[in-house]
């Protein structure tokens, strides 16, 4: 185990030697791997679609009755 202290918090990291020690101490087979070492498979997401001009825009934004910051109308 590797210990790190930063910003008043301790962080502990399990090293490969620590994994081997736990595997022998707990009599675990070598096929069992910590979830943090497994490659995560990201699910296939939605396709992004075409260029932004192909999609309809939402309703117009409310501008309000006050001038915007930086306008020189008064």
N, C-alpha and C positions, 0 to 999 in steps of 0.2 A: 504494500500500500504506500502510495506517495501522498504526503500531506503538504498542503499549501495554505498559507494564511494571507488574506487580503481584505482590507476594509472591514476589519473586526469580525470576519467570518472564516471558519476553517473549511477547507475543501479536501476531500479524500478521493484519490483515484486508485482503482484497482489495476495493478500491473499484470503482465503476462505471468510473472513468477507467482503472484498472488492467486491468479486463476488456477494455475497448476497445483498450488498448495491446497486450495479449496476442493479441487477435483479429487485429489488423493484423500483428503480428510473426510470428505462426504461420500467417497466411493462412487463418484459419478463417471459414466463412460465419456470417452473423448468426443462423442457426437453431440453432447450437450454444450452449447455455446451461449454465453451471455447475450441477451437481446441487444445490448449496446454495440456488440461486435458484428451483428448480422446486418447485411445490406438490406435496407428497406426498399420494398418495391412500391413505387408510387402508382396509384390507379390511373388508368388512362382518363384524362380529362376531356372536357368538351373541346372541339376544334375552335380556334379563335375566330373564324369567319373571314370575311373580306375586309377591304379597306374601310376606314371609319365613315366615309361618305355613303356607304351602302346602307347604313343603319339609320332609322329615323331618330331625330333628336327628341329629347324630352320637351316638356312645356317650357315656354320662355321664363327666364328668371324675373322675379319681381324687382324692379329697380328702386321702388320707393319714391317718396316725394322730396327727398333731400338730395342735394348734389353730392356726388362722390368725392372722396378725399382727393385733393390735388386738382380738381376742376377750377378753372379761373373765371367762373361766371359770377363772381361777386364776392 
